[in-house]
Amino acid sequence: MRIVILDNVYSPAEDSWQTAELLSWIVGNYVSNEEPRVIDVGSGTGVLALTALLSAMNKGRVAWIIAIDHDRSAAINTRINLANNGLYQYADVVSMNVLDAIRGGVRIDVIVSNPPYLPGSWDEDWRIFGGPDGNNVTRQLITHACGGNALLIVLTQSSLSNWEETTKLLRDCNYRLVMIKASHYFFEDIITMVFLKVNH
């Protein structure tokens, strides 16, 4: 995977690679559709979109990807990295807020996101801070996702941003936590969770 990082775009870090690891396993081993449909929310450099595509291709399949970022520079960065890896034709890159333009009822296999999750003001750094509690973006995503029909949701959060609330909100709209990975870095745990739609 060849990655170019533009100025002001979140550089892939431990949380990105942890999310990519679980996403790769999910797309490669769990999703049964021949053409997995994946939405990457907050695509940044496009690492997660690329991971989904490469994981599907390693199994002899082709994935259908929508990569979303509200920041134009990030959307451009995602496009550049898809093109540099010869995968641009397999993805649509959209600049919009969370899942605003995705129609409800469309079949989606996986929604994946490593959103800004640290408690703090967007005005300070919107790439890492997710509002006063750290989970404002995550709540927006869950609100949209619960109105849709995704089979799996892969989300990364910090132990500082009330990940337990995320599990409750998703449980309330019929998603069950089926996999979790946590890694400790400095002052926090990075937690990546996989949720499965019950009675999909």
TORRO-80077 format. One line per 5 residues: their letters; for each residue x, y, z of N, C-alpha, C. Coordinates in pm, 1 decimal. Each point is the difference from the previous one (the first is absolute). Layout:
// residues N
a = X Y Z X Y Z X Y Z; ...
//
This chain:
// residues 200
mrivi = 85.0 -117.8 0.0 -85.0 117.8 0.0 89.6 124.2 0.0; -15.1 82.8 -101.7 78.7 123.0 -9.6 -87.4 117.4 45.4; 48.5 75.0 98.2 -79.7 107.3 59.3 73.3 132.9 -10.6; -68.8 98.7 -58.3 44.1 139.3 0.5 -86.5 71.9 103.0; 61.2 87.8 79.4 -75.8 73.3 102.2 8.1 148.9 -29.1
ldnvy = -113.5 60.2 -31.6 -4.6 142.6 -27.5 1.3 80.4 130.3; 37.9 127.1 -11.2 -1.4 88.4 116.5 -140.5 7.0 60.4; -6.8 0.3 131.1 -124.7 14.8 76.1 -92.7 -121.2 -6.4; 46.8 -111.9 -56.7 -79.3 -123.4 0.0 57.2 -91.2 108.6; -89.7 -64.9 74.3 43.3 -85.8 111.7 92.2 -109.7 -50.0
spaed = 118.6 -5.5 56.6 97.9 -100.9 -38.9 -34.3 -133.0 66.5; -4.1 -109.4 -74.9 -33.5 -129.2 60.5 89.2 -29.0 120.4; -62.8 -38.9 110.8 72.0 -28.5 123.3 -47.5 -134.7 54.4; 32.4 -27.3 126.5 -32.3 -130.9 58.0 -148.9 -31.1 -10.3; -84.9 102.1 21.2 -143.8 -24.3 -8.0 -42.4 -38.4 -141.2
swqta = 62.9 62.1 -100.4 -31.9 -31.6 -140.0 33.0 -145.3 -30.9; 119.8 -42.7 41.1 43.7 -136.4 -33.5 -76.6 -105.0 79.5; -40.1 32.4 122.9 -82.0 -93.3 77.3 -136.6 -16.9 -66.6; -58.8 110.4 -43.6 -128.3 -6.2 -71.4 15.8 -79.1 -128.8; 109.2 25.1 -72.7 25.8 -70.7 -125.9 14.2 -150.0 22.3
ellsw = 62.6 -37.5 110.5 19.9 -142.5 28.9 -133.1 -72.7 14.9; -90.9 57.4 79.2 -130.3 -64.8 17.3 -83.0 5.9 -127.4; 5.9 113.4 -70.6 -73.2 12.1 -126.2 47.2 -104.0 -100.2; 130.9 -18.1 -9.1 56.2 -98.4 -94.0 -53.2 -140.0 30.3; -3.2 -35.2 127.6 -49.3 -132.9 36.6 -147.8 -14.2 -33.5
ivgny = -78.6 104.0 31.4 -144.4 -3.2 -25.1 -28.9 -17.9 -149.0; 63.3 83.6 -83.8 -26.2 -6.9 -144.2 52.7 -130.9 -58.4; 115.6 -43.8 47.7 61.1 -120.1 -55.6 -62.1 -130.4 45.7; -58.6 -1.4 120.5 -42.7 -127.4 57.9 -146.4 -7.8 42.0; -66.9 112.8 14.9 -135.1 -4.3 54.8 -107.4 38.5 -99.9
vsnee = 26.0 103.7 -79.2 -100.9 45.0 -96.4 -5.8 -100.5 -114.9; -118.5 -52.8 -25.1 -12.1 -108.3 -98.0 -32.6 47.7 -141.0; -45.1 124.2 -16.5 -37.4 47.1 -132.9 119.9 3.2 -94.1; -23.3 -36.2 -124.2 108.3 0.2 -99.4 53.9 139.4 -24.7; -85.1 101.7 11.1 42.5 138.5 -16.1 -36.2 76.5 127.6
prvid = 85.6 -8.0 101.5 -30.1 67.7 126.4 -18.8 150.0 -19.1; -98.5 54.6 67.4 -26.2 144.4 -5.2 45.4 61.2 131.9; 92.9 93.4 -10.2 62.0 58.3 119.1 -6.0 152.0 -8.9; -38.4 64.0 111.0 5.0 145.9 9.4 104.2 36.3 105.0; 96.8 80.5 -40.3 104.2 49.3 88.9 -34.3 144.6 35.8
vgsgt = -37.7 22.8 125.8 -42.0 132.7 44.1 117.6 71.5 66.9; 40.3 113.3 -57.3 117.8 70.7 48.0 124.5 -61.2 -60.9; 4.6 -6.0 -132.5 100.5 -80.7 -70.5 142.7 50.7 15.3; 19.9 129.9 23.3 135.6 50.6 18.9 89.6 -30.4 -119.8; 105.7 -75.3 22.9 91.8 -36.7 -108.6 -53.1 -114.8 -85.3
gvlal = -105.6 -65.8 46.0 -55.6 -112.7 -76.0 51.5 -135.4 42.7; 69.6 -6.3 112.5 58.4 -126.5 45.6 -105.9 -108.5 19.8; -114.6 34.6 58.3 -102.6 -101.7 25.2 -69.5 -42.6 -129.0; -24.5 94.1 -90.0 -56.9 -35.4 -130.5 92.8 -94.7 -74.0; 128.9 30.0 0.7 99.3 -86.1 -65.0 5.2 -137.1 66.6
talls = -7.3 -2.7 131.8 1.6 -127.5 72.6 -116.6 -88.0 -42.2; -119.4 58.5 -7.6 -118.2 -78.1 -40.2 16.2 -55.2 -141.2; 46.8 84.7 -91.7 18.9 -44.0 -138.8 102.7 -111.9 -9.7; 113.8 17.8 64.3 107.0 -100.1 -8.0 -40.4 -131.0 67.5; -73.8 8.5 110.9 -45.7 -120.9 69.5 -96.1 -80.2 -86.5
amnkg = -90.4 70.1 -68.9 -92.7 -69.0 -90.4 76.5 -63.2 -116.2; 93.2 74.8 -58.3 76.4 -51.5 -114.0 84.9 -121.3 37.1; 50.2 -3.1 122.8 77.7 -116.0 45.3 -83.9 -126.7 5.2; -132.7 16.8 3.8 -92.5 -114.0 -1.4 -62.0 -20.0 -138.1; 53.9 69.0 -101.9 -49.6 -15.2 -136.3 -130.4 72.6 -25.7
rvawi = -31.0 102.0 81.5 -123.9 74.5 -15.4 31.1 146.8 -28.3; -101.5 75.3 -36.5 13.6 143.8 -20.1 -97.1 69.4 94.5; 50.6 93.6 77.5 -86.1 74.0 92.0 -54.0 126.1 -66.7; -111.0 48.5 51.7 -61.7 125.1 -44.3 11.5 95.1 117.4; 72.9 110.2 -17.4 34.5 88.1 110.7 -56.4 139.4 -21.5
iaidh = -54.7 57.6 107.2 -25.4 143.7 4.6 88.5 54.8 111.9; 88.7 92.2 -34.5 87.6 63.4 97.9 -50.8 142.0 23.0; -28.8 32.9 124.9 -62.1 127.7 34.4 91.0 78.9 94.1; 18.5 127.3 -29.9 62.7 89.0 97.2 -59.0 139.7 -19.1; -27.6 68.7 111.1 -59.5 134.5 -12.0 104.0 101.5 -45.7
drsaa = 129.0 -34.5 11.6 107.3 91.7 -37.7 45.5 -26.9 -143.4; 0.2 103.7 -82.6 37.5 -17.2 -141.2 142.8 -50.2 -17.3; 92.7 49.0 83.8 139.7 -44.6 -11.3 11.2 -149.9 25.8; -75.2 -49.2 98.2 1.4 -142.6 29.9 -60.1 -80.4 -114.6; -109.8 49.7 -56.9 -61.0 -69.5 -114.2 97.4 -6.5 -117.7
intri = 69.9 109.4 -24.5 101.1 1.5 -106.9 112.2 -98.1 31.9; 42.2 -3.3 128.1 106.2 -92.0 41.0 -41.5 -144.9 -21.4; -125.6 -30.8 33.0 -51.1 -135.7 -23.2 4.9 -33.9 -149.0; -43.7 92.8 -84.2 3.4 -23.1 -145.0 142.3 -26.5 -48.9; 93.9 80.0 46.1 140.3 -15.3 -41.3 51.9 -138.7 36.5
nlann = -27.3 -43.7 122.5 53.1 -129.5 43.3 -69.4 -117.2 -67.3; -128.2 12.9 -29.3 -67.4 -103.8 -78.9 62.9 -10.3 -138.4; 24.1 115.9 -62.2 60.9 1.7 -134.0 141.8 -54.6 3.8; 79.6 39.6 99.8 138.4 -46.0 9.1 11.0 -150.1 20.9; -104.9 -59.8 54.9 -0.8 -145.0 21.3 -78.6 -74.4 -107.6
glyqy = -38.6 72.2 -107.7 -70.8 -62.5 -111.1 -140.1 -46.6 32.8; -65.4 65.3 98.3 -131.4 -46.5 46.0 -108.5 107.0 -9.1; 28.2 108.2 -67.0 -93.6 111.6 -5.6 -134.1 -39.6 -61.6; 2.9 -92.1 -96.1 -123.2 -37.8 -70.2 -96.9 -79.6 86.7; 45.2 -44.2 118.5 -86.3 -80.8 86.5 -64.5 79.1 113.3
advvs = 20.0 130.5 0.5 -51.9 79.8 112.5 -59.2 131.0 -47.2; -100.9 44.6 71.3 -53.4 134.9 -15.1 43.7 79.1 121.4; 56.9 117.3 -22.4 45.8 85.4 110.0 -90.6 122.0 5.4; -57.6 24.5 118.2 -100.6 104.3 15.0 39.4 90.7 116.1; -13.8 130.9 -19.4 21.3 94.5 108.9 -136.3 41.7 54.6
mnvld = -30.9 -47.5 120.5 -128.0 31.8 64.0 11.3 -30.0 148.4; -102.3 33.3 75.9 -1.5 -24.6 143.3 -52.5 -139.7 31.1; 79.6 -78.1 67.3 -35.3 -134.0 47.1 -71.5 -78.2 -110.1; -126.3 -41.0 23.2 -73.4 -81.0 -98.6 -119.7 75.7 -56.4; 8.7 133.0 -2.4 -115.1 82.6 -37.4 -62.5 -37.7 -134.4
airgg = 81.7 -33.3 -98.7 -52.0 -21.0 -135.9 -22.8 -147.3 -35.0; 13.8 -89.4 97.4 -21.2 -142.3 -26.0 -145.9 -34.4 24.2; -64.5 -56.1 -100.5 -141.9 -35.1 12.1 -20.3 -114.6 98.3; -104.5 8.0 79.1 -35.7 -110.9 87.3 -47.7 -118.9 -81.6; 24.1 -119.1 49.9 -46.3 -120.2 -67.5 96.5 -56.8 -101.7
vridv = 106.0 73.2 -34.8 99.9 -51.6 -92.9 79.3 -109.3 70.6; 25.8 -111.7 -68.4 76.3 -108.1 62.7 145.8 41.8 17.4; 43.6 0.0 124.3 138.9 29.1 34.0 49.5 -114.8 86.8; 115.8 -52.8 -33.0 55.7 -107.5 82.4 73.7 54.9 121.5; 79.9 105.1 -20.2 82.3 52.3 109.5 2.7 152.8 -4.0
ivsnp = -24.8 61.2 115.1 33.1 140.9 21.6 121.1 0.8 92.0; 105.8 68.5 -40.1 120.4 6.1 82.5 36.4 145.5 24.0; 45.2 29.9 122.9 40.1 137.3 30.0 99.7 3.5 115.0; 102.2 81.0 -20.3 93.3 35.9 106.8 -13.2 151.6 15.9; -110.4 43.6 62.4 -32.2 142.8 1.5 85.5 75.2 102.2
pylpg = -1.8 133.2 -4.5 63.7 75.8 107.7 -71.4 -31.4 131.0; 76.2 -42.8 102.6 -65.2 -50.8 120.4 53.7 56.1 131.6; 99.5 85.9 -3.0 48.0 55.5 126.6 -90.7 114.5 46.2; -24.9 10.7 130.6 -78.6 113.0 49.9 72.4 131.8 -28.1; -69.1 94.1 -61.7 60.0 128.7 -32.1 -76.1 68.6 -111.7
swded = 36.9 121.6 -28.0 -71.9 81.8 -97.1 46.5 -26.3 -142.2; -96.5 -11.7 -90.8 31.8 -11.4 -142.1 82.3 119.0 -46.3; -25.6 117.0 58.7 72.2 120.5 -39.8 150.0 -13.0 24.9; 35.4 -81.7 99.3 141.1 -18.2 32.0 67.3 -92.6 -101.3; -61.2 -113.6 -29.4 51.0 -92.3 -102.6 -109.3 -101.5 -30.6
wrifg = -72.1 22.0 -110.8 -114.7 -85.2 -33.8 42.1 -141.1 -40.7; 128.7 -20.9 -24.6 46.0 -134.0 -40.1 2.6 -97.3 117.2; 15.9 51.5 123.2 12.4 -90.7 114.8 -104.1 23.5 109.2; -56.6 120.8 7.1 -94.9 28.8 107.0 -144.0 -18.7 -48.5; -75.3 -77.6 78.7 -136.8 -32.0 -37.7 -104.8 68.3 85.2
gpdgn = 25.5 123.0 42.8 -95.8 72.8 81.2 31.5 -12.9 147.8; -77.2 65.6 86.5 28.6 4.5 144.3 15.6 -138.6 63.1; -81.3 -96.4 -42.6 7.6 -135.9 55.4 84.7 -93.6 -85.3; 42.5 48.9 -115.8 80.9 -82.5 -89.1 -79.5 -88.7 -93.8; -131.6 -10.5 20.9 -76.8 -94.5 -82.6 -115.0 64.3 -77.4
nvtrq = 9.1 131.1 -24.7 -105.7 66.7 -76.8 -10.3 -54.4 -142.4; 114.3 -21.3 -65.2 -0.2 -53.0 -136.5 -51.3 -143.6 0.3; 43.5 -77.0 99.5 -45.5 -139.3 10.8 -151.3 -6.6 16.5; -56.7 89.5 81.8 -146.1 1.7 18.3 -71.5 31.4 -131.4; 52.9 96.6 -76.7 -59.5 31.9 -131.0 1.4 -122.1 -90.0
litha = 113.0 -68.0 -3.0 12.7 -118.6 -85.1 -100.1 -107.2 40.7; -12.4 -22.6 130.2 -92.3 -102.6 49.1 -143.9 35.2 -35.8; -37.5 127.4 13.9 -135.3 42.8 -35.2 -31.4 -34.3 -145.2; 92.7 29.3 -90.5 -20.0 -32.9 -141.5 1.3 -151.3 -23.2; 96.6 -67.6 61.6 14.4 -144.1 -23.0 -121.7 -77.4 49.4
cggna = -57.8 44.5 110.6 -115.4 -70.6 54.9 -123.5 13.1 -89.3; -1.2 100.4 -86.8 -110.4 14.4 -94.3 22.7 -75.9 -128.4; 114.4 -65.5 -11.6 34.0 -72.9 -121.9 -6.1 -150.5 18.6; 77.0 -69.5 -82.2 -11.6 -145.2 -2.6 136.5 -66.9 -9.0; 102.0 58.0 65.1 134.6 -57.3 -6.5 7.9 -127.1 83.8
llivl = 68.3 -101.1 -52.1 17.7 -125.1 72.9 95.9 17.9 117.0; 113.1 69.3 -24.1 104.5 14.8 100.6 42.6 145.9 12.1; 34.3 40.6 120.5 56.0 132.7 24.1 130.9 -18.6 75.6; 107.9 58.6 -52.6 131.2 -5.6 64.4 34.2 142.4 43.7; 15.7 20.5 131.4 22.4 133.3 56.1 119.2 -0.3 94.7
tqssl = 79.7 105.6 -8.3 111.5 16.0 93.6 -24.8 123.0 86.4; 28.4 -14.3 128.3 -16.7 108.3 96.4 111.5 -5.3 102.7; 1.4 100.6 85.2 93.3 4.4 112.1 -74.1 -35.5 128.3; 74.2 -50.9 96.3 -58.6 -23.5 132.3 -41.1 131.3 65.5; 46.2 111.9 -54.7 -36.0 131.3 52.8 -132.7 51.8 -54.8
snwee = -57.3 -69.2 -98.4 -118.9 53.8 -68.1 -124.3 -87.2 16.6; -10.1 -69.1 113.5 -122.2 -71.7 37.2 -42.9 -102.1 -105.6; 89.2 -95.0 -27.0 -32.2 -103.4 -98.5 -116.3 -88.3 46.1; -23.7 -4.4 130.8 -113.3 -78.0 50.9 -132.0 56.4 -51.5; -7.6 134.2 -14.2 -120.9 60.4 -55.4 -22.7 -47.1 -143.4
ttkll = 108.9 -12.3 -75.0 -10.9 -47.7 -138.0 -62.9 -138.7 -5.6; 45.5 -89.6 86.9 -56.2 -135.7 0.0 -148.6 2.5 35.6; -39.1 88.6 94.0 -141.3 9.4 38.2 -84.7 55.4 -114.1; 46.2 108.0 -64.0 -76.2 59.7 -109.7 -19.9 -99.1 -113.6; 104.2 -75.0 -31.5 -12.5 -96.9 -109.0 -83.0 -121.4 42.2
rdcny = 9.9 -39.4 125.9 -84.6 -109.6 49.2 -147.0 38.8 -9.4; -30.0 127.0 27.3 -138.7 47.5 -5.2 -58.0 -4.9 -140.3; 86.0 -2.4 -103.2 -53.1 -13.8 -136.9 43.9 -132.9 -62.8; 7.6 -102.9 85.3 15.7 -139.4 -42.6 137.3 -35.3 -56.6; 105.5 63.8 53.3 135.8 -43.6 -31.2 62.2 -62.1 124.4
rlvmi = 68.9 -112.3 -21.6 63.2 -71.5 110.5 151.2 10.0 -13.7; 69.1 29.8 108.7 146.3 3.9 -0.5 53.0 -142.1 -10.7; 75.2 -28.7 -108.2 46.8 -137.0 -22.5 151.9 -13.5 2.7; 70.9 113.2 -5.5 145.8 -7.0 1.0 53.4 132.1 53.1; 107.8 -7.9 76.0 58.7 121.8 54.6 151.1 -19.5 10.2
kashy = 74.1 106.1 -28.6 144.9 -1.4 18.7 38.8 132.3 64.4; 79.8 -7.0 106.8 43.9 120.5 70.2 151.2 -1.3 13.8; 60.3 116.1 -19.1 143.7 17.4 16.9 22.7 123.2 85.4; 97.6 -9.7 90.1 27.8 112.2 91.0 113.1 85.6 -53.9; -25.0 131.0 -10.6 101.6 95.5 -43.2 -2.8 119.8 94.3
ffedi = 110.8 24.8 68.7 15.3 117.1 84.8 -114.6 11.0 101.1; -93.1 91.4 -23.2 -102.9 32.1 98.8 -136.5 -60.5 -33.2; -9.2 -88.5 -98.8 -130.8 -49.3 -42.8 10.6 -140.3 -58.8; -114.1 -64.5 -9.4 -12.4 -123.3 -76.9 -68.4 33.8 -131.9; 51.7 -54.5 -108.0 -66.0 11.3 -130.3 -82.1 -126.4 -18.3
itmvf = -129.9 17.0 -21.5 -93.4 -112.8 -2.2 -68.2 -6.0 -136.0; 17.5 -111.6 -69.1 -68.4 -22.5 -127.8 -105.0 -107.7 21.4; -122.4 32.1 -38.5 -113.6 -89.1 24.5 -67.4 -39.0 -131.7; -46.2 -123.9 -6.2 -75.2 -48.7 -115.5 -139.9 -35.8 47.3; -100.5 58.7 -63.4 -139.7 -22.8 34.5 -71.6 -71.0 -115.6
lkvnh = -81.2 -98.8 34.0 -75.4 -77.4 -97.6 -147.6 30.2 13.5; -66.1 25.2 -112.3 -144.6 25.3 0.1 -73.4 -129.8 32.8; -83.6 5.0 101.4 -80.3 -117.2 38.7 -122.9 -5.5 -88.7; -36.3 -120.0 -46.6 -115.6 -17.5 -88.7 13.1 83.8 -126.3; 118.4 -3.7 -60.9 27.2 76.4 -123.5 -79.3 -58.5 -116.0
//
